[in-house]
Amino acid sequence: MGEWSEYFEDFPEENPANYIGEQFNPEGARRLRAQKTELQAKLQKEQAALDAEIQAVIDKAKRNNQRKSR
């Protein structure tokens, strides 16, 4: 028997990745996965921006505390 990918090429209805809920829809499932990937990339970019902003606030607070302690 060949690889799993070869099996799913011959029998796409057996591949659980081709379903949305309980409905067989390979194209819809592919689009849904692409949308999820795009959303995840967007969220990671937004989180990185928030992390940078938080770090800037922390750095500013540290500088202010160092000035006050002198």
URHU-V933019 format. One record per helix or strand. SS is the DSSP state (A for helix, B for strand). FROM is the first residue (numbers start at 1). TO is the last residue. If there is no record, write none. Layout:
# URHU-V933019
SS/FROM/TO
SS/FROM/TO
This chain:
# URHU-V933019
A/4/10
A/12/14
A/16/18
B/19/20
B/23/24
A/26/68
